[in-house]
């Protein structure tokens, strides 16, 4: 075992094997670990013990801000900047402001969703130690992986390796940092 290691990676052949292995890793109490799959696996987040994402709340907040921005923009333009009274038209009507508000709702929701995903998923990182693993490209094709990080409080190289072997992990390898 090297002095410096990022963690251990184990290979699984099917999504069902990965799902059951993820449940056992979760039940063992590990906190800093992840699954790498070529396809979405229904229910894997619950097998991993993950909580529901807050991205929908971020999206909703962006949409509300966009709607309010659109209404405020039209209100300001009609009532203060360019007040034009023609034929008894009110200075502000939500009916006239709705198209602008609708478009800004969609735009702000999209920006909030993308921004929230980038921040919460850590997608601004250009490097991850798992990318050094020689078979990681198969994780985009036909293999499934579990990675347990060495920074996890329960991580013990031999005990973690034994757990991964017990739950059906193949080709268990150390990851370089």
C-alpha positions, -999 to 999 in steps of 0.1 A, spaced: 0 0 0 15 33 -10 19 61 15 -3 84 -5 -35 72 -20 -67 88 -31 -87 57 -23 -98 23 -36 -118 16 -68 -137 -17 -74 -153 -29 -106 -188 -44 -110 -202 -60 -141 -239 -52 -139 -261 -24 -125 -278 -48 -101 -244 -58 -86 -235 -21 -82 -268 -13 -66 -265 -40 -40 -229 -31 -34 -238 6 -29 -264 -4 -3 -237 -24 16 -211 4 14 -238 28 27 -248 5 55 -211 1 65 -211 38 72 -188 53 46 -194 89 38 -169 99 11 -175 75 -18 -191 75 -52 -205 53 -80 -194 56 -116 -219 42 -141 -222 43 -179 -260 46 -178 -284 60 -152 -293 34 -126 -328 40 -112 -328 43 -74 -290 44 -71 -291 77 -52 -313 61 -25 -291 30 -24 -262 54 -18 -281 73 9 -281 106 -9 -305 133 0 -327 150 -26 -308 177 -46 -315 214 -40 -311 222 -77 -349 224 -81 -351 249 -54 -324 270 -70 -342 268 -103 -375 279 -87 -357 308 -71 -342 318 -104 -377 317 -120 -393 338 -93 -365 364 -96 -369 364 -134 -407 369 -132 -403 397 -106 -376 413 -127 -398 413 -158 -428 428 -140 -406 454 -123 -389 463 -156 -422 469 -174 -437 487 -143 -406 511 -142 -406 517 -179 -444 524 -181 -449 543 -149 -417 564 -145 -393 563 -175 -418 566 -204 -453 573 -190 -476 575 -220 -513 577 -214 -532 568 -246 -569 561 -246 -572 557 -209 -546 529 -208 -533 524 -172 -496 532 -165 -491 495 -156 -509 464 -165 -497 429 -158 -512 418 -191 -487 439 -210 -459 429 -188 -465 391 -190 -446 383 -222 -414 400 -209 -419 384 -175 -424 350 -191 -392 352 -211 -371 364 -182 -386 336 -160 -373 310 -185 -340 327 -189 -333 332 -152 -344 296 -145 -320 282 -170 -291 303 -157 -299 293 -121 -302 256 -129 -269 256 -148 -251 277 -122 -265 255 -93 -255 223 -111 -220 236 -118 -214 247 -82 -230 217 -64 -215 191 -87 -180 207 -85 -179 208 -123 -154 237 -123 -127 211 -114 -106 202 -144 -90 171 -128 -100 142 -106 -78 113 -94 -102 87 -108 -92 98 -143 -57 82 -137 -73 47 -134 -64 27 -165 -99 13 -171 -120 44 -163 -130 48 -199 -150 16 -196 -171 34 -170 -186 52 -199 -192 20 -219 -199 -12 -200 -185 -13 -164 -196 0 -131 -173 13 -103 -174 22 -67 -147 46 -54 -141 49 -17 -119 79 -8 -90 76 17 -102 108 33 -133 90 47 -131 87 85 -138 49 83 -112 43 56 -87 16 65 -69 2 34 -71 -35 44 -106 -33 59 -120 -13 30 -104 -37 5 -120 -67 24 -154 -50 23 -152 -44 -14 -141 -80 -20 -169 -93 2 -196 -73 -17 -184 -86 -51 -159 -60 -62 -134 -71 -89 -101 -56 -98 -98 -36 -66 -70 -10 -71 -55 19 -54 -60 53 -70 -31 78 -71 -38 113 -59 
